[in-house]
Amino acid sequence: GSRFWAIVVSSLPVVVIALAAVPVISIVQGLPVSYTLSIGAFALIAPLTHVFGKTVSGPLRLGGITAFVIAALPYQAAGMPMAFWAIMAGVAASAILESRSLLQAWRTGREVEA
């Protein structure tokens, strides 16, 4: 009874979105590629500024900045994506340059105060 109707009611928005996707995709495909890429880039500005602001204002800044820069590189090393190497480089930078704060964060299991 009620589970069936819950599934039906919750599925209706998904079906509407799926049906609307076809005309939306055809409209987007008709736009110039540079316009579509520009809109995508503008959509990423706010999240990137938020993440970068958190990176440079929080504790263990040097490790965070190092990881951010490495992750932004468009390369691979040893078959691994740069996201993996960004974590390794960020932890290494913090271990070398901010070891006291890093150990404190690991011991307490939470962020250290800046």
N, C-alpha and C positions, 0 to 999 in steps of 0.2 A: 503494500500500500503506500505508505508515506515515503519510503526510500525511492520508489519508482518515480513519484512526482518530484521529489527533491532532485533526482538526476535529470528529469525532463526540464525542470525550471532552470537548473544551473547550466544545462547544455545549450539553452536557447541563445544566450549572448555569444557563445563560441560559434554557433552556426551563423549568426548574423555577421560576425566579424569575418568568418571564412567566405561568406557570400560577397561581402563588401571588398574583400581583398583583390578580387579579379579586376574590377574597374579601377581601383586605386593603383594597382600595379601597372595597368595600361597607361594611366595618366603619368605616373612617374617615369615610365620608359619613354614617353614622348618628350620629356624635358631634356635639355642639354645635360651632358654628363657633368660639366663643370658646375652647373647650378646645383645638381643633386649632391655633389661632393661638398660644395660650399655650405649647403644646409646641414649636412652631416657634421662638418667641421664646427659650425656654429653651435650645434647641439652638444658637442663635446667640450666646449670652452668652460662652462660652469662646473661640471664635475672635475675636470682637470685642475682648475684653479683651486677648488675645494681640497682636493687630494694634495696638491703641492703645498697649499697653505698649512695643512695638518702636518706634512712632512717636515717643513722648515720651522715650525713653531713648537713642536713637541720635544720630548726628551729623546736622546740618542739621535740627534739631528744628522750627524755626519754619516751614520749608517743608513739612515733613511734617504738622504740626498744621494749617496752612492748607489743605493738600490734603484732609486728613481731614474738616475742617469743611465745605468746599465740596462735597465728594462726598456728604455726608450730606443736603444740601438737596434737597427734592423738586421741583426746577424744571428747566426747560430754558432755554437762552439761545441765540438765533440759530440755532435748530434743532439744536443740539448738546446731548447729555446733559451733566449736571454732572460726570461722570467726566472728560470732556475738559477742562472748565474747571478742574477740581481740579488736574490736572497743570499747566496753564498758570499758575494762581495759586500753586501750590506752588513751581514753578521761579522765578517772578517774586519771590515772597517771599524765597526763598533768595538770589536774585541781588541783591536790594536789601539785605537784612539780614545775610546770611551769605556775602557774595561771595568772601571769601578761602577759606573751606572748600569752597564749591561749585567754584571754579576748581581747587582742589587735587584734588577728587574727579574732575573731568573730565579733568585731565591724567594722573592715575595710572590711571584706569579702575576704581577700587575705592573703597570707603568710606574716609572720613577718620576718624581717631580722635577721639573726643569730647573 
